[in-house]
């Protein structure tokens, strides 16, 4: 089987990508520092522990497995933290990615799939963002991802490193078979935080900002099921291996849900009340981000079948009750 190097493969999205790759006939090689990932989620191929800034370790892994492609998920991704500690994000997300991209180019890898974000678009309300929308990130997280996109473009021109970039925002849900799921330390994502509040493992969910210019005053986001998301990444890999060249794709449903709407749907799915309190806005948060995915649907043949809110919450709830990692 052909190897694909998956950075961040012990994390939430990366582990689901490894399962999708394995199902499609590839052997995923997880490269992860385990700073935020979980060894228990590495179930679908070899594991290599290492830091992206450790170039010698990267070169060793590339030489051992000779991957046909890289799928790059490893990154810090907390907007609030990125506003307080921008250096951490530029060092980890940008310098780490540069180290990886240089190692890939040096080893002769020509196919690179990058997990970017709709946060590169910044504050653009009341529009459905597409791939031609102006990129003007308002936080260090989005800016760091935008920088990596630029690096990939430069390396494509200089070394022929072809790349597919996926921009998406909120990822939710879990493996329907319950093998892997979402579990961060600390947890920062809305749906798992709500589920923790429901089962009493945290006091209450905090709604950050209730005075946004939206129908109910809370932020609106587009959500995509993690399994749909990683299916797109596998399609992107095949796009590259078929020689179709570098491309950028948004991944979303075109529908946005406010924080209050997600809370209400969580109550409906779990049949339990969601304890919550209201707090001030967080720096760097946009009012509304909705990502269209027409290009991915037309060109990749991608269909986000599981990306309805009830299904995402149901899969997340099933995982939450049965599948937490212990370490």
C-alpha contacts under 8 A as a table, 3 or more apart, distances in Angstrom:
res1	aa1	res2	aa2	distance
1	X	25	X	6.69
1	X	26	X	5.62
1	X	27	X	6.00
2	X	25	X	7.90
2	X	26	X	5.33
2	X	27	X	5.96
2	X	67	X	6.80
2	X	68	X	6.54
3	X	26	X	5.97
3	X	27	X	4.71
3	X	28	X	5.77
3	X	29	X	6.62
3	X	65	X	6.55
3	X	66	X	7.03
3	X	67	X	4.58
3	X	68	X	6.07
3	X	69	X	7.46
4	X	26	X	6.84
4	X	27	X	6.21
4	X	28	X	4.94
4	X	29	X	5.98
4	X	67	X	5.03
4	X	68	X	5.92
4	X	69	X	5.10
4	X	70	X	5.70
4	X	71	X	6.99
5	X	28	X	6.00
5	X	29	X	4.81
5	X	30	X	6.22
5	X	31	X	6.94
5	X	67	X	6.05
5	X	69	X	6.40
5	X	70	X	4.75
5	X	71	X	6.09
6	X	9	X	5.27
6	X	14	X	6.86
6	X	18	X	7.26
6	X	28	X	6.31
6	X	29	X	5.75
6	X	30	X	4.94
6	X	31	X	6.00
6	X	70	X	6.02
6	X	71	X	4.79
6	X	72	X	5.89
6	X	73	X	7.18
7	X	14	X	7.24
7	X	30	X	5.96
7	X	31	X	4.71
7	X	32	X	5.87
7	X	70	X	7.68
7	X	71	X	6.44
7	X	72	X	4.96
7	X	73	X	5.50
7	X	74	X	5.21
8	X	11	X	5.43
8	X	14	X	5.45
8	X	15	X	7.78
8	X	30	X	6.88
8	X	31	X	6.16
8	X	32	X	4.98
8	X	33	X	7.80
8	X	37	X	6.98
8	X	72	X	7.03
8	X	73	X	5.11
8	X	74	X	4.05
8	X	75	X	7.49
9	X	12	X	7.87
9	X	13	X	7.53
9	X	14	X	3.99
9	X	15	X	4.80
9	X	17	X	7.47
9	X	18	X	6.60
9	X	29	X	7.81
9	X	30	X	4.69
9	X	31	X	6.25
9	X	32	X	6.28
9	X	37	X	7.71
9	X	42	X	7.07
9	X	73	X	7.29
9	X	74	X	7.68
10	X	14	X	6.16
10	X	15	X	5.34
10	X	30	X	6.76
10	X	31	X	7.84
10	X	32	X	6.20
10	X	34	X	6.99
10	X	37	X	4.61
10	X	38	X	5.16
10	X	39	X	6.05
10	X	40	X	7.78
10	X	41	X	5.52
10	X	42	X	5.61
11	X	14	X	5.22
11	X	15	X	5.65
11	X	36	X	6.84
11	X	37	X	4.34
11	X	38	X	6.31
11	X	41	X	7.38
11	X	74	X	8.00
12	X	15	X	5.71
12	X	16	X	6.73
12	X	37	X	7.56
12	X	180	X	7.92
12	X	181	X	6.25
12	X	182	X	5.15
12	X	183	X	6.92
12	X	184	X	7.98
13	X	16	X	5.27
13	X	17	X	6.22
13	X	73	X	7.40
13	X	226	X	6.48
13	X	230	X	7.29
14	X	17	X	4.94
14	X	18	X	6.25
14	X	73	X	6.03
14	X	74	X	7.97
15	X	18	X	5.02
15	X	19	X	6.45
15	X	41	X	6.11
15	X	42	X	6.56
15	X	180	X	7.20
16	X	19	X	5.14
16	X	20	X	6.31
16	X	175	X	7.11
16	X	180	X	7.10
16	X	181	X	7.84
16	X	226	X	7.20
16	X	227	X	6.74
16	X	230	X	6.61
17	X	20	X	5.03
17	X	21	X	6.07
17	X	227	X	7.97
17	X	230	X	5.01
17	X	231	X	7.58
17	X	233	X	7.49
17	X	234	X	7.76
18	X	21	X	5.08
18	X	22	X	6.11
18	X	28	X	5.45
18	X	29	X	7.98
18	X	30	X	7.76
18	X	44	X	6.14
18	X	45	X	7.62
19	X	22	X	5.14
19	X	23	X	6.18
19	X	43	X	7.88
19	X	44	X	5.88
20	X	23	X	5.10
20	X	24	X	6.27
20	X	230	X	6.75
20	X	231	X	6.65
20	X	234	X	7.25
21	X	24	X	5.04
21	X	25	X	6.45
21	X	26	X	5.26
21	X	27	X	6.82
21	X	28	X	6.36
21	X	234	X	6.59
22	X	25	X	5.29
22	X	26	X	5.07
22	X	27	X	5.63
22	X	28	X	6.52
22	X	44	X	6.28
22	X	45	X	7.70
23	X	26	X	7.40
27	X	44	X	7.54
27	X	45	X	5.85
28	X	44	X	6.76
28	X	45	X	5.24
28	X	46	X	7.02
29	X	45	X	5.63
29	X	46	X	5.01
29	X	47	X	5.93
29	X	48	X	7.27
30	X	42	X	7.18
30	X	45	X	7.15
30	X	46	X	6.26
30	X	47	X	4.83
30	X	48	X	5.99
30	X	49	X	7.95
31	X	47	X	6.29
31	X	48	X	4.93
31	X	49	X	5.65
31	X	50	X	6.34
32	X	35	X	7.98
32	X	37	X	7.02
32	X	47	X	7.89
32	X	48	X	6.71
32	X	49	X	5.14
32	X	50	X	5.67
32	X	51	X	6.78
32	X	74	X	7.44
33	X	36	X	7.73
33	X	37	X	7.33
33	X	49	X	5.35
33	X	50	X	4.83
33	X	51	X	5.22
34	X	37	X	4.41
34	X	38	X	6.02
34	X	39	X	7.00
34	X	49	X	7.32
36	X	184	X	6.88
36	X	185	X	6.80
37	X	184	X	7.88
38	X	41	X	5.56
38	X	42	X	7.45
38	X	325	X	7.21
38	X	327	X	6.19
39	X	42	X	5.55
39	X	327	X	7.16
40	X	43	X	7.25
40	X	325	X	6.49
40	X	327	X	7.06
41	X	179	X	7.97
41	X	180	X	6.03
41	X	325	X	7.80
42	X	45	X	7.07
42	X	46	X	7.82
42	X	47	X	6.84
48	X	61	X	7.49
50	X	54	X	7.03
50	X	57	X	6.59
50	X	58	X	7.63
51	X	54	X	5.34
51	X	57	X	7.79
51	X	96	X	7.98
52	X	55	X	6.97
52	X	58	X	7.13
52	X	92	X	7.97
52	X	96	X	4.81
52	X	97	X	6.92
52	X	99	X	6.40
52	X	100	X	6.14
53	X	92	X	7.90
53	X	95	X	7.13
53	X	96	X	4.99
53	X	99	X	5.92
53	X	100	X	7.76
54	X	57	X	5.43
54	X	58	X	6.40
54	X	99	X	7.77
55	X	58	X	5.01
55	X	59	X	6.12
55	X	99	X	6.24
55	X	100	X	7.49
55	X	103	X	6.98
56	X	59	X	5.11
56	X	60	X	6.22
57	X	60	X	5.06
57	X	61	X	6.34
58	X	61	X	5.16
58	X	62	X	6.19
58	X	100	X	7.12
58	X	103	X	6.58
59	X	62	X	5.13
59	X	63	X	6.09
59	X	103	X	6.08
59	X	107	X	7.62
60	X	63	X	5.18
60	X	64	X	6.17
61	X	64	X	5.08
61	X	65	X	6.23
61	X	66	X	7.95
62	X	65	X	5.58
62	X	66	X	5.26
62	X	67	X	6.60
62	X	103	X	7.75
62	X	104	X	7.48
62	X	107	X	6.62
63	X	66	X	5.53
63	X	107	X	7.39
66	X	107	X	7.84
67	X	70	X	7.18
67	X	109	X	7.14
68	X	109	X	6.15
68	X	110	X	7.54
68	X	111	X	6.88
69	X	109	X	6.07
69	X	110	X	6.82
69	X	111	X	4.69
69	X	112	X	5.67
69	X	113	X	7.68
69	X	237	X	7.61
70	X	104	X	7.62
70	X	109	X	7.76
70	X	111	X	6.47
70	X	112	X	4.87
70	X	113	X	6.13
71	X	112	X	6.05
71	X	113	X	4.68
71	X	114	X	6.07
71	X	115	X	7.79
72	X	112	X	7.56
72	X	113	X	6.17
72	X	114	X	5.03
72	X	115	X	6.05
73	X	114	X	6.80
73	X	115	X	5.37
74	X	93	X	7.80
75	X	92	X	6.80
75	X	93	X	5.30
76	X	89	X	6.53
76	X	92	X	7.10
76	X	93	X	6.57
76	X	141	X	7.65
77	X	82	X	7.68
77	X	141	X	6.21
78	X	81	X	5.36
78	X	82	X	6.12
78	X	141	X	7.12
78	X	188	X	7.49
79	X	82	X	5.07
79	X	83	X	6.46
79	X	139	X	6.66
79	X	140	X	7.38
79	X	141	X	5.87
79	X	284	X	6.45
79	X	285	X	7.36
80	X	83	X	5.28
80	X	84	X	6.64
80	X	282	X	6.55
80	X	283	X	6.25
80	X	284	X	6.63
81	X	84	X	5.15
81	X	85	X	5.87
81	X	86	X	7.83
82	X	85	X	5.16
82	X	86	X	5.03
82	X	88	X	7.43
82	X	89	X	6.10
82	X	139	X	6.71
82	X	140	X	5.15
82	X	141	X	5.51
83	X	86	X	5.83
83	X	139	X	5.98
83	X	140	X	5.95
83	X	141	X	7.89
83	X	283	X	6.98
83	X	284	X	6.83
85	X	88	X	5.57
85	X	89	X	7.05
86	X	89	X	5.23
86	X	90	X	6.29
86	X	140	X	5.59
86	X	141	X	7.90
87	X	90	X	5.13
87	X	91	X	5.92
88	X	91	X	5.27
88	X	92	X	5.99
89	X	92	X	5.23
89	X	93	X	5.41
89	X	94	X	7.23
89	X	140	X	6.68
89	X	141	X	6.41
89	X	144	X	6.63
90	X	93	X	5.53
90	X	94	X	5.01
90	X	95	X	6.53
90	X	140	X	7.58
90	X	144	X	5.81
91	X	94	X	5.75
91	X	95	X	4.96
91	X	96	X	6.60
92	X	95	X	5.82
92	X	96	X	5.05
92	X	97	X	7.58
93	X	96	X	5.50
93	X	97	X	5.85
93	X	144	X	6.12
93	X	145	X	7.09
93	X	148	X	7.81
94	X	97	X	5.13
94	X	98	X	6.07
94	X	144	X	5.82
94	X	145	X	7.34
94	X	147	X	6.72
94	X	148	X	5.93
95	X	98	X	5.00
95	X	99	X	6.22
96	X	99	X	5.16
96	X	100	X	6.36
97	X	100	X	5.00
97	X	101	X	6.02
97	X	148	X	6.74
98	X	101	X	5.06
98	X	102	X	6.02
98	X	148	X	7.43
98	X	151	X	7.24
99	X	102	X	5.25
99	X	103	X	6.21
100	X	103	X	5.09
100	X	104	X	6.13
101	X	104	X	5.03
101	X	105	X	6.14
101	X	152	X	7.58
101	X	155	X	7.95
102	X	105	X	5.16
102	X	106	X	6.06
103	X	106	X	5.07
103	X	107	X	6.17
104	X	107	X	5.22
104	X	108	X	6.36
104	X	109	X	5.21
104	X	110	X	7.73
105	X	108	X	5.19
105	X	109	X	5.69
105	X	110	X	7.10
105	X	155	X	7.91
105	X	159	X	6.75
105	X	161	X	6.73
106	X	109	X	7.64
109	X	112	X	7.82
109	X	161	X	7.15
110	X	160	X	6.52
110	X	161	X	4.53
110	X	162	X	5.61
111	X	161	X	6.19
111	X	162	X	5.19
111	X	163	X	5.84
111	X	237	X	7.32
111	X	240	X	6.02
111	X	241	X	7.02
112	X	161	X	7.04
112	X	162	X	6.19
112	X	163	X	4.58
112	X	164	X	6.45
112	X	237	X	7.68
113	X	163	X	5.58
113	X	164	X	4.86
113	X	165	X	6.04
113	X	166	X	7.84
113	X	233	X	7.08
113	X	236	X	6.97
113	X	237	X	6.49
114	X	163	X	7.22
114	X	164	X	6.22
114	X	165	X	4.86
114	X	166	X	6.30
115	X	165	X	6.30
115	X	166	X	5.38
115	X	167	X	6.81
116	X	145	X	5.76
116	X	146	X	7.65
116	X	149	X	7.76
116	X	165	X	6.35
116	X	166	X	5.42
116	X	167	X	4.78
116	X	168	X	6.90
117	X	120	X	6.06
117	X	142	X	6.87
117	X	145	X	6.93
117	X	166	X	6.99
117	X	167	X	4.07
117	X	168	X	4.70
117	X	169	X	5.71
118	X	121	X	5.66
118	X	122	X	7.66
118	X	142	X	7.70
118	X	167	X	4.96
118	X	168	X	4.90
118	X	169	X	5.32
118	X	250	X	7.61
118	X	289	X	7.57
118	X	291	X	7.12
119	X	122	X	5.41
119	X	137	X	6.03
119	X	138	X	7.84
119	X	139	X	7.97
119	X	141	X	7.55
119	X	142	X	4.70
119	X	169	X	6.96
120	X	135	X	5.36
120	X	136	X	6.09
120	X	137	X	4.57
120	X	138	X	7.93
120	X	142	X	4.53
120	X	143	X	6.23
120	X	145	X	6.85
120	X	146	X	5.74
121	X	124	X	7.06
121	X	129	X	7.89
121	X	133	X	6.99
121	X	134	X	6.20
121	X	135	X	4.14
121	X	136	X	5.12
121	X	137	X	5.37
121	X	142	X	7.82
122	X	135	X	6.69
122	X	136	X	5.10
122	X	137	X	4.05
122	X	138	X	5.21
122	X	139	X	7.89
122	X	142	X	7.58
122	X	286	X	7.00
123	X	136	X	7.70
123	X	137	X	7.45
123	X	138	X	7.07
123	X	286	X	5.39
123	X	287	X	7.11
123	X	288	X	7.50
123	X	289	X	7.69
124	X	127	X	6.67
124	X	288	X	7.33
124	X	289	X	7.22
125	X	287	X	6.74
125	X	288	X	5.41
125	X	289	X	6.83
126	X	288	X	7.09
127	X	290	X	7.28
128	X	254	X	6.47
128	X	289	X	7.67
128	X	290	X	5.31
128	X	291	X	5.63
128	X	292	X	5.72
129	X	132	X	7.98
129	X	133	X	5.94
129	X	289	X	7.55
129	X	290	X	6.13
129	X	291	X	4.87
129	X	292	X	5.73
130	X	133	X	5.48
130	X	250	X	6.48
130	X	291	X	6.50
130	X	292	X	5.59
130	X	293	X	7.18
131	X	248	X	6.69
131	X	249	X	6.41
131	X	250	X	6.21
135	X	146	X	7.90
136	X	143	X	7.99
137	X	140	X	7.67
137	X	142	X	5.22
137	X	143	X	5.44
137	X	146	X	7.92
138	X	142	X	6.99
138	X	143	X	7.36
138	X	284	X	6.03
139	X	142	X	5.60
139	X	143	X	6.23
139	X	284	X	5.31
140	X	143	X	4.86
140	X	144	X	5.86
141	X	144	X	5.24
141	X	145	X	6.46
142	X	145	X	5.23
142	X	146	X	6.19
143	X	146	X	5.04
143	X	147	X	6.21
144	X	147	X	5.09
144	X	148	X	6.51
145	X	148	X	5.18
145	X	149	X	6.44
146	X	149	X	5.10
146	X	150	X	6.49
147	X	150	X	5.10
147	X	151	X	6.34
148	X	151	X	4.90
148	X	152	X	6.22
149	X	152	X	5.20
149	X	153	X	6.40
149	X	165	X	7.41
150	X	153	X	5.09
150	X	154	X	6.33
151	X	154	X	5.10
151	X	155	X	6.20
152	X	155	X	5.09
152	X	156	X	5.99
152	X	161	X	7.48
152	X	163	X	6.98
153	X	156	X	5.05
153	X	157	X	6.42
154	X	157	X	5.26
154	X	158	X	6.21
155	X	158	X	4.94
155	X	159	X	5.44
155	X	160	X	6.77
155	X	161	X	5.86
156	X	159	X	5.54
156	X	160	X	4.50
156	X	161	X	4.28
156	X	162	X	5.59
156	X	163	X	7.47
157	X	160	X	5.84
157	X	161	X	7.55
158	X	161	X	7.92
162	X	240	X	6.89
162	X	245	X	5.82
162	X	246	X	5.07
163	X	240	X	7.10
163	X	245	X	7.13
163	X	246	X	4.66
163	X	247	X	6.62
164	X	236	X	6.15
164	X	237	X	7.56
164	X	240	X	7.31
164	X	246	X	5.43
164	X	247	X	4.94
164	X	248	X	5.71
164	X	249	X	7.49
165	X	247	X	6.42
165	X	248	X	4.67
165	X	249	X	6.13
166	X	233	X	7.78
166	X	248	X	6.05
166	X	249	X	4.97
166	X	250	X	5.65
166	X	251	X	6.67
167	X	248	X	7.65
167	X	249	X	6.28
167	X	250	X	4.69
167	X	251	X	6.08
168	X	171	X	7.85
168	X	250	X	5.88
168	X	251	X	5.02
168	X	252	X	6.30
168	X	291	X	6.78
169	X	221	X	7.42
169	X	222	X	6.57
169	X	223	X	6.85
169	X	224	X	7.93
169	X	252	X	7.65
169	X	289	X	7.73
169	X	291	X	7.58
170	X	221	X	6.81
170	X	222	X	6.17
170	X	223	X	4.76
170	X	224	X	6.42
171	X	223	X	5.64
171	X	224	X	5.08
171	X	225	X	5.80
171	X	226	X	5.64
171	X	229	X	7.78
172	X	191	X	7.18
172	X	223	X	6.58
172	X	224	X	6.15
172	X	225	X	5.06
172	X	226	X	5.68
172	X	312	X	5.86
172	X	313	X	7.54
172	X	316	X	7.27
173	X	181	X	7.56
173	X	182	X	7.61
173	X	225	X	5.37
173	X	226	X	5.87
173	X	227	X	7.81
173	X	311	X	7.48
173	X	312	X	4.16
173	X	313	X	5.99
173	X	314	X	7.46
173	X	315	X	5.21
173	X	316	X	4.51
174	X	178	X	7.26
174	X	180	X	6.82
174	X	181	X	4.65
174	X	182	X	6.46
174	X	225	X	7.58
174	X	226	X	6.38
174	X	227	X	7.19
174	X	312	X	7.31
174	X	315	X	5.31
174	X	316	X	5.17
174	X	319	X	6.54
175	X	178	X	5.31
175	X	179	X	6.41
175	X	180	X	5.77
175	X	181	X	5.95
175	X	226	X	7.80
175	X	227	X	6.71
175	X	315	X	7.00
175	X	319	X	7.78
176	X	315	X	5.87
178	X	181	X	7.04
178	X	318	X	7.46
178	X	319	X	5.77
178	X	322	X	7.73
178	X	323	X	6.55
179	X	323	X	7.25
180	X	319	X	7.65
180	X	323	X	7.07
181	X	316	X	7.33
181	X	319	X	6.10
181	X	320	X	7.93
181	X	323	X	7.20
181	X	324	X	7.66
182	X	192	X	7.48
182	X	316	X	7.52
182	X	319	X	7.92
183	X	187	X	6.82
183	X	192	X	7.77
183	X	324	X	6.87
183	X	325	X	7.32
184	X	187	X	4.60
184	X	188	X	7.21
187	X	192	X	7.27
187	X	193	X	6.50
188	X	193	X	6.85
189	X	192	X	6.05
189	X	193	X	6.14
190	X	193	X	5.23
190	X	194	X	6.16
191	X	194	X	5.07
191	X	195	X	6.31
191	X	262	X	7.75
191	X	313	X	7.13
191	X	316	X	7.73
192	X	195	X	4.94
192	X	196	X	6.16
192	X	316	X	7.23
192	X	320	X	7.61
193	X	196	X	5.07
193	X	197	X	6.24
193	X	202	X	7.94
193	X	205	X	6.44
194	X	197	X	5.00
194	X	198	X	6.14
194	X	204	X	7.80
194	X	205	X	5.91
194	X	263	X	7.34
194	X	266	X	7.75
194	X	274	X	6.54
195	X	198	X	4.94
195	X	199	X	6.32
195	X	274	X	7.91
195	X	317	X	6.82
195	X	320	X	7.33
196	X	199	X	5.31
196	X	200	X	6.00
196	X	201	X	5.10
196	X	202	X	5.66
197	X	200	X	5.08
197	X	201	X	6.11
197	X	202	X	5.03
197	X	203	X	5.95
197	X	204	X	5.01
197	X	205	X	6.01
197	X	274	X	6.42
197	X	275	X	6.06
197	X	276	X	7.79
198	X	201	X	7.85
198	X	272	X	6.66
198	X	273	X	6.58
198	X	274	X	5.30
198	X	275	X	6.63
199	X	202	X	7.93
200	X	203	X	6.27
202	X	205	X	7.81
203	X	275	X	7.52
204	X	274	X	7.73
204	X	275	X	4.92
204	X	276	X	4.73
204	X	277	X	6.58
205	X	274	X	7.67
205	X	275	X	6.22
205	X	276	X	4.34
205	X	277	X	6.20
206	X	276	X	5.58
206	X	277	X	4.92
206	X	278	X	5.54
206	X	279	X	6.12
207	X	210	X	7.17
207	X	218	X	7.73
207	X	259	X	7.30
207	X	276	X	7.03
207	X	277	X	6.21
207	X	278	X	4.83
207	X	279	X	5.71
207	X	280	X	7.92
208	X	218	X	7.86
208	X	278	X	6.45
208	X	279	X	4.90
208	X	280	X	5.21
208	X	281	X	4.72
208	X	282	X	6.18
209	X	212	X	6.79
209	X	217	X	7.50
209	X	218	X	6.15
209	X	219	X	7.59
209	X	278	X	7.03
209	X	279	X	5.84
209	X	280	X	4.74
209	X	281	X	4.03
209	X	282	X	7.30
210	X	216	X	7.52
210	X	217	X	4.53
210	X	218	X	4.82
210	X	219	X	7.89
210	X	278	X	7.17
210	X	279	X	7.75
210	X	280	X	7.59
210	X	281	X	7.66
211	X	217	X	4.66
211	X	218	X	6.63
212	X	217	X	4.56
212	X	218	X	5.61
212	X	219	X	6.51
212	X	287	X	6.17
213	X	217	X	5.87
213	X	218	X	7.87
213	X	287	X	7.15
214	X	217	X	4.90
214	X	218	X	6.34
214	X	219	X	7.06
214	X	220	X	7.58
214	X	287	X	7.60
215	X	218	X	7.88
216	X	258	X	7.60
216	X	260	X	7.30
218	X	258	X	5.76
218	X	259	X	5.73
218	X	260	X	6.71
218	X	287	X	7.72
219	X	258	X	5.35
219	X	259	X	6.05
219	X	286	X	7.21
219	X	287	X	4.99
219	X	288	X	5.89
220	X	256	X	5.60
220	X	257	X	5.12
220	X	258	X	4.07
220	X	259	X	6.58
220	X	287	X	6.35
220	X	288	X	4.63
220	X	289	X	6.42
220	X	290	X	7.80
221	X	256	X	4.92
221	X	257	X	5.45
221	X	258	X	6.40
221	X	288	X	5.91
221	X	289	X	5.14
221	X	290	X	5.88
222	X	252	X	6.22
222	X	253	X	6.65
222	X	254	X	6.72
222	X	255	X	5.79
222	X	256	X	4.46
222	X	257	X	6.36
222	X	289	X	6.42
222	X	290	X	4.87
222	X	291	X	6.36
223	X	252	X	6.52
223	X	253	X	7.11
223	X	255	X	7.92
223	X	256	X	7.24
223	X	257	X	7.71
223	X	307	X	7.09
223	X	309	X	7.60
224	X	228	X	6.93
224	X	229	X	6.63
224	X	251	X	7.51
224	X	252	X	5.70
224	X	253	X	6.78
224	X	304	X	7.38
224	X	307	X	5.02
224	X	308	X	7.71
225	X	228	X	5.29
225	X	229	X	6.19
225	X	304	X	7.43
225	X	306	X	5.94
225	X	307	X	4.72
225	X	308	X	7.70
225	X	312	X	5.93
226	X	229	X	4.90
226	X	230	X	6.25
227	X	230	X	5.35
227	X	231	X	6.17
227	X	306	X	7.55
228	X	231	X	5.11
228	X	232	X	6.48
228	X	303	X	7.39
228	X	304	X	5.10
228	X	305	X	6.82
228	X	306	X	6.52
228	X	307	X	7.01
229	X	232	X	5.29
229	X	233	X	6.68
229	X	251	X	7.20
229	X	304	X	7.61
230	X	233	X	4.84
230	X	234	X	6.39
231	X	234	X	5.21
231	X	235	X	6.32
231	X	302	X	7.70
232	X	235	X	4.96
232	X	236	X	6.04
232	X	296	X	7.81
232	X	300	X	7.59
232	X	302	X	6.10
233	X	236	X	4.85
233	X	237	X	6.19
234	X	237	X	5.01
234	X	238	X	6.35
235	X	238	X	5.11
235	X	239	X	6.14
235	X	300	X	6.21
235	X	302	X	7.60
236	X	239	X	4.89
236	X	240	X	6.43
236	X	300	X	7.07
237	X	240	X	5.24
237	X	241	X	6.25
238	X	241	X	4.91
238	X	242	X	5.99
239	X	242	X	5.26
239	X	243	X	6.71
239	X	244	X	5.75
239	X	245	X	7.60
239	X	300	X	7.41
240	X	243	X	5.16
240	X	244	X	5.62
240	X	245	X	5.91
240	X	246	X	7.28
241	X	244	X	7.57
249	X	293	X	7.06
249	X	295	X	6.44
249	X	296	X	5.74
250	X	291	X	6.35
250	X	292	X	6.31
250	X	293	X	5.10
250	X	295	X	7.45
250	X	296	X	6.85
251	X	291	X	6.42
251	X	292	X	6.61
251	X	293	X	4.96
251	X	296	X	7.02
252	X	255	X	7.85
252	X	290	X	7.26
252	X	291	X	4.89
252	X	292	X	5.44
252	X	293	X	5.48
253	X	290	X	7.87
253	X	291	X	6.70
253	X	292	X	6.08
253	X	293	X	6.64
253	X	304	X	7.39
253	X	307	X	7.29
254	X	290	X	5.67
254	X	291	X	5.42
254	X	292	X	4.67
254	X	293	X	7.22
255	X	290	X	6.44
255	X	291	X	7.95
256	X	288	X	7.85
256	X	289	X	7.47
256	X	290	X	5.77
257	X	261	X	5.91
257	X	262	X	6.42
258	X	261	X	5.08
258	X	262	X	6.35
259	X	262	X	5.20
259	X	263	X	6.29
260	X	263	X	5.02
260	X	264	X	6.25
261	X	264	X	5.08
261	X	265	X	6.22
262	X	265	X	5.12
262	X	266	X	6.07
262	X	309	X	7.63
263	X	266	X	5.09
263	X	267	X	6.33
263	X	274	X	6.66
264	X	267	X	5.13
264	X	268	X	6.37
265	X	268	X	4.94
265	X	269	X	6.17
265	X	309	X	7.35
265	X	310	X	6.66
265	X	313	X	7.95
266	X	269	X	5.19
266	X	270	X	6.00
266	X	271	X	7.85
266	X	272	X	7.92
266	X	274	X	7.56
266	X	310	X	7.68
266	X	313	X	6.39
267	X	270	X	5.42
267	X	271	X	5.24
267	X	272	X	5.15
267	X	273	X	5.42
267	X	274	X	6.31
268	X	271	X	5.19
268	X	272	X	7.41
269	X	310	X	6.57
269	X	313	X	7.02
269	X	314	X	6.39
270	X	314	X	7.68
270	X	317	X	7.50
281	X	285	X	7.50
282	X	285	X	5.91
286	X	289	X	7.02
293	X	296	X	5.33
293	X	297	X	6.27
294	X	297	X	5.09
294	X	298	X	6.06
295	X	298	X	5.20
295	X	299	X	5.70
295	X	300	X	7.58
296	X	299	X	5.41
296	X	300	X	5.06
296	X	301	X	6.58
296	X	302	X	5.76
297	X	300	X	5.73
297	X	301	X	4.76
297	X	302	X	4.44
297	X	303	X	6.08
298	X	301	X	5.47
298	X	302	X	7.38
299	X	302	X	7.95
304	X	307	X	5.46
305	X	308	X	7.81
306	X	311	X	6.26
306	X	312	X	7.02
307	X	311	X	6.92
307	X	312	X	6.45
308	X	311	X	5.53
308	X	312	X	6.27
309	X	312	X	5.13
309	X	313	X	6.13
310	X	313	X	5.27
310	X	314	X	6.01
311	X	314	X	5.01
311	X	315	X	6.10
312	X	315	X	5.36
312	X	316	X	6.12
313	X	316	X	5.00
313	X	317	X	5.89
314	X	317	X	5.06
314	X	318	X	6.17
315	X	318	X	5.18
315	X	319	X	6.29
316	X	319	X	5.18
316	X	320	X	5.97
317	X	320	X	4.92
317	X	321	X	6.20
318	X	321	X	5.40
318	X	322	X	6.38
318	X	323	X	7.98
319	X	322	X	5.27
319	X	323	X	4.99
319	X	324	X	7.13
320	X	323	X	5.98
320	X	324	X	6.28
321	X	324	X	7.64
